[in-house]
Amino acid sequence: RGSGARDRRRRPAGARSAAGSWRRIVPQALVVAFLAGGTTAFVATDKAVRLTVDGVPQRLHTFADDVGGLLAAERLGVGPHDLVAPARRAALKDGDEIIVRYGRPLRLTLDGQRREVWTTARTVDGALRQLGIRAEGAYLSTPRTAPVPRTGLALAVRTERSITFMADGRENAIRTNAATVQEALDQAGITLHGQDTTSVPPDAFPRDGMTVTVLRITGTREVREERIPYATEKVKDPALFAGTEVVERSGRPGARRVTYGLRTVNGVRQKPRRIAEETVREPVTQLVKVGTRPLPSSVAGADGLDWGALARCESGGRPGATDPSGTYGGLYQFDVQTWQSLGGSGRPQDAPGQEQTYRAKKLYVQRGASPWPHCGRTLYR
């Protein structure tokens, strides 16, 4: 029995071998199953996308969750002037297409106005369309097919404009992309001669809708002799009575030779323009001595007469009176020649009444009452 019990507890050799193999297979199968599950997860996060950078496409696989992650993984730096579509925060899906266009600085001179702009276009033509610039008939400093490098480009554009010229009584309208009014004139077949010019400076930029008048100018020069008036200098002289002026040195006018430019613009004569002058003779200043010595109140041989009565008869007692002809003036109706012969200056009616009476007394001493044939008798009342 003992031998039989031992036999029942002992497994056959083949059975033992099969059990060991199973124990080895089960862990391996679990490992394989685990690895298989991990591979399934790996495959699920991988995405096949199409990335186009400045027109150059490529297909690639990525684990990035969004566009920004893809750009970072590909080491593509983008700035504020660059274009990314879809946006950097957009989620990525398998089969997506991402476009990157780099910005390019454009130093643009448009119809004479300079500014710097940015474009993502890769050619001049694309940049013009992107900026909305009408290129038909325009002048371009760089061909439309030329590339715009990442470092940028200087581009001058002159669009086609309408300019109207008024010349020789006719109107001439043209379309041009000229840089100056002069260049547009040449295109219109209008020639400037001699002193001819335009209402707008020839070197100005012709704006759209501008009207330019051509000024036909003929010019000559004329030399004229002109008088230079002399100045008068008055010097006080205490030896002369007040109100007396003596010309010590007569003044003499000078002369100058003046050159004038005479112009006719479109048949209309313009105001002469002084362009040069030369002094031929300097003027001589007139020197006048002016008396400051007080006038005496009496004249021997004439003090006892009624000068007030004479003044009332001659002028109504008005120092500034003049006769209708303007020949005689003052209280006693002197003529200028007689007045100045008595030492008076200027006109008698402009002198003070006291001076007029003094000089009337001097005249009486010389000629009696004869200078006043009608009123002279009043002196004796």
BALOBA-1460 file (C-alpha; in Angstrom, 3 decimals):
// residues 381
<rec num="1" residu="r" x="0.000" y="0.000" z="0.000"/>
<rec num="2" residu="g" x="2.783" y="2.238" z="0.872"/>
<rec num="3" residu="s" x="4.161" y="1.844" z="-2.558"/>
<rec num="4" residu="g" x="0.770" y="2.595" z="-4.087"/>
<rec num="5" residu="a" x="0.287" y="5.766" z="-2.037"/>
<rec num="6" residu="r" x="3.589" y="7.030" z="-3.228"/>
<rec num="7" residu="d" x="2.616" y="6.279" z="-6.773"/>
<rec num="8" residu="r" x="-0.699" y="8.193" z="-6.397"/>
<rec num="9" residu="r" x="1.089" y="11.309" z="-5.002"/>
<rec num="10" residu="r" x="3.695" y="11.323" z="-7.738"/>
<rec num="11" residu="r" x="2.737" y="12.970" z="-11.055"/>
<rec num="12" residu="p" x="3.876" y="11.553" z="-14.314"/>
<rec num="13" residu="a" x="7.018" y="13.147" z="-15.806"/>
<rec num="14" residu="g" x="5.111" y="14.389" z="-18.839"/>
<rec num="15" residu="a" x="2.536" y="16.102" z="-16.649"/>
<rec num="16" residu="r" x="5.206" y="17.883" z="-14.693"/>
<rec num="17" residu="s" x="6.831" y="19.095" z="-17.911"/>
<rec num="18" residu="a" x="3.514" y="20.461" z="-19.275"/>
<rec num="19" residu="a" x="2.725" y="22.350" z="-16.054"/>
<rec num="20" residu="g" x="6.161" y="24.087" z="-16.082"/>
<rec num="21" residu="s" x="5.687" y="25.151" z="-19.643"/>
<rec num="22" residu="w" x="2.278" y="26.671" z="-18.844"/>
<rec num="23" residu="r" x="3.699" y="28.618" z="-15.972"/>
<rec num="24" residu="r" x="6.290" y="30.082" z="-18.311"/>
<rec num="25" residu="i" x="3.819" y="30.874" z="-21.112"/>
<rec num="26" residu="v" x="1.250" y="32.728" z="-18.981"/>
<rec num="27" residu="p" x="3.591" y="35.585" z="-17.857"/>
<rec num="28" residu="q" x="4.944" y="35.935" z="-21.381"/>
<rec num="29" residu="a" x="1.435" y="36.147" z="-22.733"/>
<rec num="30" residu="l" x="0.581" y="38.830" z="-20.202"/>
<rec num="31" residu="v" x="3.670" y="40.809" z="-21.208"/>
<rec num="32" residu="v" x="2.778" y="40.463" z="-24.853"/>
<rec num="33" residu="a" x="-0.791" y="41.519" z="-24.155"/>
<rec num="34" residu="f" x="0.425" y="44.571" z="-22.181"/>
<rec num="35" residu="l" x="2.803" y="45.538" z="-24.924"/>
<rec num="36" residu="a" x="0.100" y="45.075" z="-27.457"/>
<rec num="37" residu="g" x="-2.210" y="47.384" z="-25.500"/>
<rec num="38" residu="g" x="0.557" y="50.032" z="-25.208"/>
<rec num="39" residu="t" x="1.177" y="49.909" z="-28.929"/>
<rec num="40" residu="t" x="-2.502" y="50.517" z="-29.547"/>
<rec num="41" residu="a" x="-2.378" y="53.684" z="-27.370"/>
<rec num="42" residu="f" x="0.780" y="54.865" z="-29.162"/>
<rec num="43" residu="v" x="-0.804" y="54.530" z="-32.552"/>
<rec num="44" residu="a" x="-3.907" y="56.437" z="-31.406"/>
<rec num="45" residu="t" x="-1.964" y="59.726" z="-30.558"/>
<rec num="46" residu="d" x="0.130" y="59.902" z="-33.738"/>
<rec num="47" residu="k" x="-1.218" y="62.275" z="-36.470"/>
<rec num="48" residu="a" x="-0.272" y="62.571" z="-40.109"/>
<rec num="49" residu="v" x="-0.444" y="66.262" z="-41.204"/>
<rec num="50" residu="r" x="0.601" y="68.432" z="-44.141"/>
<rec num="51" residu="l" x="2.737" y="71.489" z="-43.283"/>
<rec num="52" residu="t" x="3.337" y="74.186" z="-45.952"/>
<rec num="53" residu="v" x="5.963" y="76.842" z="-45.102"/>
<rec num="54" residu="d" x="6.227" y="79.733" z="-47.584"/>
<rec num="55" residu="g" x="4.751" y="77.545" z="-50.331"/>
<rec num="56" residu="v" x="6.948" y="74.503" z="-49.651"/>
<rec num="57" residu="p" x="4.791" y="71.511" z="-48.521"/>
<rec num="58" residu="q" x="5.833" y="68.496" z="-46.481"/>
<rec num="59" residu="r" x="4.041" y="65.559" z="-44.871"/>
<rec num="60" residu="l" x="4.987" y="64.569" z="-41.355"/>
<rec num="61" residu="h" x="3.794" y="62.740" z="-38.243"/>
<rec num="62" residu="t" x="3.382" y="64.554" z="-34.941"/>
<rec num="63" residu="f" x="2.252" y="63.914" z="-31.351"/>
<rec num="64" residu="a" x="1.429" y="67.668" z="-30.851"/>
<rec num="65" residu="d" x="-2.049" y="68.441" z="-29.583"/>
<rec num="66" residu="d" x="-2.340" y="71.858" z="-31.314"/>
<rec num="67" residu="v" x="-0.753" y="73.957" z="-34.093"/>
<rec num="68" residu="g" x="1.486" y="75.826" z="-31.670"/>
<rec num="69" residu="g" x="2.919" y="72.557" z="-30.405"/>
<rec num="70" residu="l" x="3.641" y="71.420" z="-33.947"/>
<rec num="71" residu="l" x="5.445" y="74.699" z="-34.743"/>
<rec num="72" residu="a" x="7.510" y="74.376" z="-31.566"/>
<rec num="73" residu="a" x="8.393" y="70.759" z="-32.352"/>
<rec num="74" residu="e" x="9.486" y="71.769" z="-35.850"/>
<rec num="75" residu="r" x="11.373" y="74.767" z="-34.449"/>
<rec num="76" residu="l" x="9.445" y="77.222" z="-36.590"/>
<rec num="77" residu="g" x="9.543" y="80.640" z="-34.921"/>
<rec num="78" residu="v" x="6.718" y="82.970" z="-35.966"/>
<rec num="79" residu="g" x="6.289" y="86.670" z="-35.223"/>
<rec num="80" residu="p" x="3.462" y="89.242" z="-35.213"/>
<rec num="81" residu="h" x="3.795" y="89.864" z="-38.961"/>
<rec num="82" residu="d" x="3.696" y="86.160" z="-39.912"/>
<rec num="83" residu="l" x="0.575" y="84.242" z="-41.006"/>
<rec num="84" residu="v" x="-0.369" y="80.887" z="-39.405"/>
<rec num="85" residu="a" x="-3.531" y="79.059" z="-40.459"/>
<rec num="86" residu="p" x="-5.262" y="77.621" z="-38.592"/>
<rec num="87" residu="a" x="-4.416" y="79.679" z="-35.478"/>
<rec num="88" residu="r" x="-1.710" y="78.440" z="-33.137"/>
<rec num="89" residu="r" x="-4.240" y="77.415" z="-30.455"/>
<rec num="90" residu="a" x="-6.276" y="75.298" z="-32.871"/>
<rec num="91" residu="a" x="-6.364" y="71.546" z="-32.048"/>
<rec num="92" residu="l" x="-4.653" y="69.154" z="-34.467"/>
<rec num="93" residu="k" x="-6.408" y="66.222" z="-36.111"/>
<rec num="94" residu="d" x="-5.087" y="63.564" z="-38.363"/>
<rec num="95" residu="g" x="-5.034" y="64.816" z="-41.977"/>
<rec num="96" residu="d" x="-4.970" y="68.549" z="-41.104"/>
<rec num="97" residu="e" x="-3.148" y="71.063" z="-43.310"/>
<rec num="98" residu="i" x="-1.179" y="73.880" z="-41.657"/>
<rec num="99" residu="i" x="0.071" y="76.900" z="-43.611"/>
<rec num="100" residu="v" x="2.848" y="79.264" z="-42.473"/>
<rec num="101" residu="r" x="3.711" y="82.424" z="-44.406"/>
<rec num="102" residu="y" x="6.514" y="84.632" z="-43.126"/>
<rec num="103" residu="g" x="6.099" y="88.413" z="-43.094"/>
<rec num="104" residu="r" x="8.418" y="90.514" z="-45.244"/>
<rec num="105" residu="p" x="9.117" y="94.242" z="-44.704"/>
<rec num="106" residu="l" x="8.339" y="96.369" z="-47.754"/>
<rec num="107" residu="r" x="9.860" y="99.874" z="-47.925"/>
<rec num="108" residu="l" x="7.156" y="101.272" z="-50.159"/>
<rec num="109" residu="t" x="7.144" y="104.631" z="-51.948"/>
<rec num="110" residu="l" x="3.646" y="105.023" z="-53.378"/>
<rec num="111" residu="d" x="3.063" y="108.108" z="-55.527"/>
<rec num="112" residu="g" x="5.797" y="109.996" z="-53.711"/>
<rec num="113" residu="q" x="4.667" y="109.005" z="-50.175"/>
<rec num="114" residu="r" x="7.083" y="106.781" z="-48.240"/>
<rec num="115" residu="r" x="6.064" y="104.219" z="-45.632"/>
<rec num="116" residu="e" x="7.036" y="100.726" z="-44.402"/>
<rec num="117" residu="v" x="4.495" y="97.928" z="-44.640"/>
<rec num="118" residu="w" x="4.547" y="94.152" z="-44.140"/>
<rec num="119" residu="t" x="3.415" y="91.494" z="-46.561"/>
<rec num="120" residu="t" x="3.292" y="87.699" z="-46.540"/>
<rec num="121" residu="a" x="3.336" y="87.581" z="-50.343"/>
<rec num="122" residu="r" x="6.395" y="86.025" z="-51.918"/>
<rec num="123" residu="t" x="6.358" y="88.128" z="-55.110"/>
<rec num="124" residu="v" x="5.972" y="91.815" z="-55.931"/>
<rec num="125" residu="d" x="2.736" y="91.102" z="-57.791"/>
<rec num="126" residu="g" x="1.309" y="89.241" z="-54.786"/>
<rec num="127" residu="a" x="2.330" y="92.061" z="-52.447"/>
<rec num="128" residu="l" x="0.594" y="94.649" z="-54.655"/>
<rec num="129" residu="r" x="-2.610" y="92.612" z="-54.698"/>
<rec num="130" residu="q" x="-2.394" y="92.029" z="-50.937"/>
<rec num="131" residu="l" x="-1.974" y="95.778" z="-50.312"/>
<rec num="132" residu="g" x="-4.757" y="96.702" z="-52.731"/>
<rec num="133" residu="i" x="-2.504" y="98.776" z="-55.008"/>
<rec num="134" residu="r" x="-3.703" y="99.186" z="-58.584"/>
<rec num="135" residu="a" x="-0.784" y="98.104" z="-60.747"/>
<rec num="136" residu="e" x="-2.343" y="98.462" z="-64.202"/>
<rec num="137" residu="g" x="-0.415" y="101.154" z="-66.073"/>
<rec num="138" residu="a" x="1.781" y="101.818" z="-63.039"/>
<rec num="139" residu="y" x="5.523" y="102.269" z="-62.951"/>
<rec num="140" residu="l" x="7.316" y="99.700" z="-60.753"/>
<rec num="141" residu="s" x="10.948" y="100.002" z="-59.723"/>
<rec num="142" residu="t" x="11.047" y="96.175" z="-59.463"/>
<rec num="143" residu="p" x="9.340" y="93.751" z="-61.900"/>
<rec num="144" residu="r" x="6.026" y="92.266" z="-60.776"/>
<rec num="145" residu="t" x="7.444" y="88.744" z="-61.048"/>
<rec num="146" residu="a" x="10.413" y="89.502" z="-58.781"/>
<rec num="147" residu="p" x="10.519" y="87.657" z="-55.414"/>
<rec num="148" residu="v" x="10.221" y="89.466" z="-52.100"/>
<rec num="149" residu="p" x="12.976" y="88.058" z="-49.846"/>
<rec num="150" residu="r" x="12.546" y="87.480" z="-46.113"/>
<rec num="151" residu="t" x="14.896" y="90.432" z="-45.503"/>
<rec num="152" residu="g" x="12.509" y="92.758" z="-47.324"/>
<rec num="153" residu="l" x="12.512" y="94.917" z="-50.429"/>
<rec num="154" residu="a" x="12.469" y="98.606" z="-51.437"/>
<rec num="155" residu="l" x="9.689" y="99.209" z="-53.960"/>
<rec num="156" residu="a" x="8.666" y="102.433" z="-55.707"/>
<rec num="157" residu="v" x="5.223" y="102.531" z="-57.318"/>
<rec num="158" residu="r" x="3.769" y="105.355" z="-59.385"/>
<rec num="159" residu="t" x="0.176" y="104.651" z="-60.284"/>
<rec num="160" residu="e" x="-1.393" y="105.928" z="-63.473"/>
<rec num="161" residu="r" x="-2.960" y="109.359" z="-62.949"/>
<rec num="162" residu="s" x="-5.015" y="111.867" z="-64.942"/>
<rec num="163" residu="i" x="-3.302" y="115.249" z="-65.571"/>
<rec num="164" residu="t" x="-4.736" y="118.202" z="-67.529"/>
<rec num="165" residu="f" x="-2.486" y="120.798" z="-69.166"/>
<rec num="166" residu="m" x="-3.749" y="124.232" z="-70.231"/>
<rec num="167" residu="a" x="-1.298" y="125.433" z="-72.872"/>
<rec num="168" residu="d" x="-1.510" y="127.902" z="-75.763"/>
<rec num="169" residu="g" x="-5.273" y="128.266" z="-75.389"/>
<rec num="170" residu="r" x="-5.909" y="124.506" z="-75.549"/>
<rec num="171" residu="e" x="-6.718" y="121.799" z="-72.997"/>
<rec num="172" residu="n" x="-4.695" y="118.583" z="-73.106"/>
<rec num="173" residu="a" x="-5.646" y="115.721" z="-70.745"/>
<rec num="174" residu="i" x="-3.332" y="112.686" z="-70.451"/>
<rec num="175" residu="r" x="-2.911" y="109.623" z="-68.265"/>
<rec num="176" residu="t" x="0.597" y="109.174" z="-66.950"/>
<rec num="177" residu="n" x="2.748" y="107.547" z="-64.297"/>
<rec num="178" residu="a" x="5.363" y="110.316" z="-64.534"/>
<rec num="179" residu="a" x="7.464" y="111.230" z="-61.516"/>
<rec num="180" residu="t" x="7.450" y="115.009" z="-62.183"/>
<rec num="181" residu="v" x="5.317" y="117.618" z="-63.905"/>
<rec num="182" residu="q" x="8.159" y="118.160" z="-66.376"/>
<rec num="183" residu="e" x="8.159" y="114.486" z="-67.315"/>
<rec num="184" residu="a" x="4.378" y="114.595" z="-67.841"/>
<rec num="185" residu="l" x="4.831" y="117.712" z="-70.013"/>
<rec num="186" residu="d" x="7.265" y="115.808" z="-72.191"/>
<rec num="187" residu="q" x="4.810" y="112.921" z="-72.503"/>
<rec num="188" residu="a" x="2.101" y="115.397" z="-73.561"/>
<rec num="189" residu="g" x="4.405" y="116.823" z="-76.238"/>
<rec num="190" residu="i" x="4.473" y="120.312" z="-74.680"/>
<rec num="191" residu="t" x="7.791" y="122.158" z="-74.846"/>
<rec num="192" residu="l" x="8.897" y="125.057" z="-72.640"/>
<rec num="193" residu="h" x="11.008" y="127.764" z="-74.276"/>
<rec num="194" residu="g" x="13.202" y="130.453" z="-72.744"/>
<rec num="195" residu="q" x="11.525" y="131.805" z="-69.595"/>
<rec num="196" residu="d" x="8.402" y="129.640" z="-69.936"/>
<rec num="197" residu="t" x="7.275" y="127.832" z="-66.778"/>
<rec num="198" residu="t" x="4.218" y="126.158" z="-65.252"/>
<rec num="199" residu="s" x="1.721" y="127.074" z="-62.543"/>
<rec num="200" residu="v" x="2.952" y="124.031" z="-60.608"/>
<rec num="201" residu="p" x="6.748" y="123.723" z="-60.163"/>
<rec num="202" residu="p" x="8.165" y="121.493" z="-62.922"/>
<rec num="203" residu="d" x="9.868" y="119.225" z="-60.359"/>
<rec num="204" residu="a" x="6.650" y="118.695" z="-58.337"/>
<rec num="205" residu="f" x="4.899" y="115.310" z="-58.219"/>
<rec num="206" residu="p" x="1.813" y="115.325" z="-60.479"/>
<rec num="207" residu="r" x="-1.257" y="114.313" z="-58.438"/>
<rec num="208" residu="d" x="-4.329" y="112.650" z="-59.900"/>
<rec num="209" residu="g" x="-6.812" y="115.223" z="-61.235"/>
<rec num="210" residu="m" x="-4.249" y="118.045" z="-61.225"/>
<rec num="211" residu="t" x="-4.596" y="120.926" z="-63.704"/>
<rec num="212" residu="v" x="-1.349" y="122.607" z="-64.767"/>
<rec num="213" residu="t" x="-1.254" y="125.890" z="-66.690"/>
<rec num="214" residu="v" x="1.684" y="126.523" z="-69.003"/>
<rec num="215" residu="l" x="2.906" y="130.131" z="-68.696"/>
<rec num="216" residu="r" x="4.426" y="131.482" z="-71.894"/>
<rec num="217" residu="i" x="6.770" y="134.252" z="-70.784"/>
<rec num="218" residu="t" x="8.679" y="136.824" z="-72.792"/>
<rec num="219" residu="g" x="10.881" y="139.322" z="-71.024"/>
<rec num="220" residu="t" x="13.031" y="142.377" z="-71.667"/>
<rec num="221" residu="r" x="14.980" y="144.863" z="-69.549"/>
<rec num="222" residu="e" x="14.569" y="148.610" z="-69.304"/>
<rec num="223" residu="v" x="16.955" y="151.115" z="-67.664"/>
<rec num="224" residu="r" x="15.464" y="154.277" z="-66.167"/>
<rec num="225" residu="e" x="17.069" y="157.355" z="-64.596"/>
<rec num="226" residu="e" x="15.329" y="158.252" z="-61.331"/>
<rec num="227" residu="r" x="15.629" y="161.282" z="-59.071"/>
<rec num="228" residu="i" x="16.857" y="160.872" z="-55.475"/>
<rec num="229" residu="p" x="15.261" y="163.592" z="-53.322"/>
<rec num="230" residu="y" x="17.525" y="165.523" z="-51.014"/>
<rec num="231" residu="a" x="17.043" y="165.803" z="-47.258"/>
<rec num="232" residu="t" x="16.752" y="169.075" z="-45.309"/>
<rec num="233" residu="e" x="18.693" y="169.660" z="-42.120"/>
<rec num="234" residu="k" x="17.640" y="172.536" z="-39.839"/>
<rec num="235" residu="v" x="20.081" y="174.099" z="-37.406"/>
<rec num="236" residu="k" x="19.042" y="176.546" z="-34.660"/>
<rec num="237" residu="d" x="20.668" y="179.969" z="-34.857"/>
<rec num="238" residu="p" x="20.292" y="182.350" z="-31.882"/>
<rec num="239" residu="a" x="21.465" y="185.278" z="-34.042"/>
<rec num="240" residu="l" x="18.301" y="185.118" z="-36.167"/>
<rec num="241" residu="f" x="14.866" y="186.188" z="-34.951"/>
<rec num="242" residu="a" x="12.380" y="183.465" z="-34.159"/>
<rec num="243" residu="g" x="10.367" y="182.546" z="-37.230"/>
<rec num="244" residu="t" x="13.234" y="183.425" z="-39.546"/>
<rec num="245" residu="e" x="14.784" y="180.698" z="-41.667"/>
<rec num="246" residu="v" x="17.827" y="181.201" z="-43.861"/>
<rec num="247" residu="v" x="18.998" y="178.617" z="-46.413"/>
<rec num="248" residu="e" x="22.683" y="178.229" z="-45.699"/>
<rec num="249" residu="r" x="23.226" y="175.569" z="-48.357"/>
<rec num="250" residu="s" x="20.806" y="174.686" z="-51.105"/>
<rec num="251" residu="g" x="19.873" y="171.088" z="-51.517"/>
<rec num="252" residu="r" x="20.424" y="169.196" z="-54.736"/>
<rec num="253" residu="p" x="18.684" y="165.995" z="-55.765"/>
<rec num="254" residu="g" x="20.735" y="162.953" z="-56.647"/>
<rec num="255" residu="a" x="20.190" y="160.455" z="-59.448"/>
<rec num="256" residu="r" x="20.103" y="156.665" z="-59.742"/>
<rec num="257" residu="r" x="20.049" y="154.300" z="-62.696"/>
<rec num="258" residu="v" x="17.447" y="151.557" z="-62.155"/>
<rec num="259" residu="t" x="17.079" y="148.390" z="-64.238"/>
<rec num="260" residu="y" x="13.575" y="146.913" z="-64.490"/>
<rec num="261" residu="g" x="12.527" y="143.533" z="-65.788"/>
<rec num="262" residu="l" x="9.499" y="143.716" z="-68.070"/>
<rec num="263" residu="r" x="7.547" y="140.475" z="-68.524"/>
<rec num="264" residu="t" x="4.585" y="139.401" z="-70.594"/>
<rec num="265" residu="v" x="2.788" y="136.255" z="-69.375"/>
<rec num="266" residu="n" x="0.449" y="134.596" z="-71.865"/>
<rec num="267" residu="g" x="0.149" y="137.932" z="-73.658"/>
<rec num="268" residu="v" x="-0.556" y="139.997" z="-70.523"/>
<rec num="269" residu="r" x="2.020" y="142.618" z="-69.508"/>
<rec num="270" residu="q" x="3.074" y="142.337" z="-65.877"/>
<rec num="271" residu="k" x="4.072" y="145.041" z="-63.402"/>
<rec num="272" residu="p" x="7.746" y="146.044" z="-63.910"/>
<rec num="273" residu="r" x="10.072" y="144.360" z="-61.447"/>
<rec num="274" residu="r" x="13.145" y="146.185" z="-60.117"/>
<rec num="275" residu="i" x="16.147" y="143.907" z="-60.539"/>
<rec num="276" residu="a" x="19.159" y="146.267" z="-60.119"/>
<rec num="277" residu="e" x="20.053" y="149.852" z="-59.334"/>
<rec num="278" residu="e" x="23.147" y="152.056" z="-59.371"/>
<rec num="279" residu="t" x="23.589" y="155.514" z="-57.811"/>
<rec num="280" residu="v" x="24.889" y="157.957" z="-60.394"/>
<rec num="281" residu="r" x="24.963" y="161.100" z="-58.208"/>
<rec num="282" residu="e" x="24.524" y="161.421" z="-54.456"/>
<rec num="283" residu="p" x="21.991" y="164.023" z="-53.244"/>
<rec num="284" residu="v" x="23.209" y="167.143" z="-51.386"/>
<rec num="285" residu="t" x="21.455" y="167.857" z="-48.096"/>
<rec num="286" residu="q" x="19.910" y="171.344" z="-47.761"/>
<rec num="287" residu="l" x="21.085" y="173.226" z="-44.679"/>
<rec num="288" residu="v" x="18.661" y="175.714" z="-43.123"/>
<rec num="289" residu="k" x="19.341" y="178.040" z="-40.181"/>
<rec num="290" residu="v" x="16.299" y="178.592" z="-37.949"/>
<rec num="291" residu="g" x="16.214" y="181.704" z="-35.782"/>
<rec num="292" residu="t" x="15.600" y="181.370" z="-32.069"/>
<rec num="293" residu="r" x="16.065" y="184.998" z="-30.996"/>
<rec num="294" residu="p" x="12.803" y="186.425" z="-29.605"/>
<rec num="295" residu="l" x="11.081" y="188.932" z="-31.914"/>
<rec num="296" residu="p" x="11.090" y="192.583" z="-30.716"/>
<rec num="297" residu="s" x="7.665" y="193.901" z="-29.823"/>
<rec num="298" residu="s" x="8.221" y="197.331" z="-31.407"/>
<rec num="299" residu="v" x="9.585" y="198.804" z="-34.623"/>
<rec num="300" residu="a" x="10.630" y="202.441" z="-34.567"/>
<rec num="301" residu="g" x="8.370" y="204.603" z="-36.694"/>
<rec num="302" residu="a" x="5.435" y="202.119" z="-36.696"/>
<rec num="303" residu="d" x="4.447" y="201.534" z="-33.068"/>
<rec num="304" residu="g" x="1.838" y="204.236" z="-32.665"/>
<rec num="305" residu="l" x="-0.434" y="203.025" z="-35.476"/>
<rec num="306" residu="d" x="-3.685" y="201.048" z="-35.230"/>
<rec num="307" residu="w" x="-2.505" y="197.657" z="-36.487"/>
<rec num="308" residu="g" x="-5.591" y="195.916" z="-35.113"/>
<rec num="309" residu="a" x="-7.838" y="198.073" z="-37.333"/>
<rec num="310" residu="l" x="-5.704" y="197.285" z="-40.371"/>
<rec num="311" residu="a" x="-5.873" y="193.538" z="-39.642"/>
<rec num="312" residu="r" x="-9.659" y="193.625" z="-39.287"/>
<rec num="313" residu="c" x="-9.982" y="195.451" z="-42.559"/>
<rec num="314" residu="e" x="-7.620" y="193.174" z="-44.512"/>
<rec num="315" residu="s" x="-8.494" y="189.714" z="-43.106"/>
<rec num="316" residu="g" x="-11.232" y="190.097" z="-40.527"/>
<rec num="317" residu="g" x="-8.498" y="189.697" z="-37.884"/>
<rec num="318" residu="r" x="-7.784" y="186.037" z="-38.851"/>
<rec num="319" residu="p" x="-4.056" y="185.046" z="-38.959"/>
<rec num="320" residu="g" x="-4.722" y="182.077" z="-41.270"/>
<rec num="321" residu="a" x="-6.886" y="183.941" z="-43.788"/>
<rec num="322" residu="t" x="-6.186" y="183.769" z="-47.540"/>
<rec num="323" residu="d" x="-7.757" y="185.605" z="-50.447"/>
<rec num="324" residu="p" x="-9.872" y="183.696" z="-53.054"/>
<rec num="325" residu="s" x="-6.940" y="183.482" z="-55.467"/>
<rec num="326" residu="g" x="-4.590" y="182.087" z="-52.834"/>
<rec num="327" residu="t" x="-2.018" y="184.771" z="-53.601"/>
<rec num="328" residu="y" x="-2.279" y="186.732" z="-50.351"/>
<rec num="329" residu="g" x="-2.442" y="185.445" z="-46.813"/>
<rec num="330" residu="g" x="-2.313" y="186.275" z="-43.118"/>
<rec num="331" residu="l" x="-3.572" y="189.185" z="-41.018"/>
<rec num="332" residu="y" x="-2.183" y="191.746" z="-43.445"/>
<rec num="333" residu="q" x="-2.534" y="189.783" z="-46.690"/>
<rec num="334" residu="f" x="1.127" y="189.451" z="-47.609"/>
<rec num="335" residu="d" x="2.184" y="187.795" z="-50.826"/>
<rec num="336" residu="v" x="4.878" y="185.162" z="-50.301"/>
<rec num="337" residu="q" x="7.614" y="187.119" z="-52.049"/>
<rec num="338" residu="t" x="7.092" y="190.213" z="-49.858"/>
<rec num="339" residu="w" x="6.841" y="188.061" z="-46.732"/>
<rec num="340" residu="q" x="10.134" y="186.309" z="-47.378"/>
<rec num="341" residu="s" x="11.858" y="189.587" z="-48.279"/>
<rec num="342" residu="l" x="11.018" y="190.752" z="-44.756"/>
<rec num="343" residu="g" x="12.761" y="187.695" z="-43.277"/>
<rec num="344" residu="g" x="9.726" y="185.458" z="-43.003"/>
<rec num="345" residu="s" x="9.817" y="181.770" z="-43.964"/>
<rec num="346" residu="g" x="7.194" y="179.652" z="-45.645"/>
<rec num="347" residu="r" x="3.771" y="181.277" z="-46.046"/>
<rec num="348" residu="p" x="2.630" y="184.309" z="-44.011"/>
<rec num="349" residu="q" x="-0.684" y="182.694" z="-43.002"/>
<rec num="350" residu="d" x="1.278" y="179.855" z="-41.301"/>
<rec num="351" residu="a" x="3.219" y="182.230" z="-38.998"/>
<rec num="352" residu="p" x="2.034" y="183.413" z="-35.565"/>
<rec num="353" residu="g" x="0.013" y="186.673" z="-35.463"/>
<rec num="354" residu="q" x="2.711" y="188.431" z="-33.415"/>
<rec num="355" residu="e" x="5.316" y="187.701" z="-36.118"/>
<rec num="356" residu="q" x="2.917" y="188.887" z="-38.846"/>
<rec num="357" residu="t" x="2.415" y="192.224" z="-37.056"/>
<rec num="358" residu="y" x="6.152" y="192.642" z="-36.544"/>
<rec num="359" residu="r" x="6.892" y="192.112" z="-40.242"/>
<rec num="360" residu="a" x="3.965" y="194.380" z="-41.260"/>
<rec num="361" residu="k" x="5.570" y="197.144" z="-39.190"/>
<rec num="362" residu="k" x="8.894" y="196.550" z="-40.983"/>
<rec num="363" residu="l" x="7.070" y="196.803" z="-44.303"/>
<rec num="364" residu="y" x="5.428" y="200.075" z="-43.220"/>
<rec num="365" residu="v" x="8.827" y="201.561" z="-42.313"/>
<rec num="366" residu="q" x="10.064" y="200.670" z="-45.828"/>
<rec num="367" residu="r" x="7.013" y="201.679" z="-47.908"/>
<rec num="368" residu="g" x="4.446" y="203.414" z="-45.723"/>
<rec num="369" residu="a" x="0.770" y="202.465" z="-46.134"/>
<rec num="370" residu="s" x="1.043" y="201.900" z="-49.907"/>
<rec num="371" residu="p" x="1.046" y="198.059" z="-49.631"/>
<rec num="372" residu="w" x="-2.539" y="198.366" z="-48.334"/>
<rec num="373" residu="p" x="-4.195" y="200.781" z="-50.803"/>
<rec num="374" residu="h" x="-7.750" y="200.207" z="-49.542"/>
<rec num="375" residu="c" x="-7.251" y="199.593" z="-45.800"/>
<rec num="376" residu="g" x="-4.050" y="201.533" z="-45.168"/>
<rec num="377" residu="r" x="-5.986" y="204.612" z="-43.958"/>
<rec num="378" residu="t" x="-7.283" y="202.624" z="-40.951"/>
<rec num="379" residu="l" x="-3.810" y="202.797" z="-39.441"/>
<rec num="380" residu="y" x="-4.337" y="206.465" z="-38.654"/>
<rec num="381" residu="r" x="-7.681" y="206.455" z="-36.853"/>
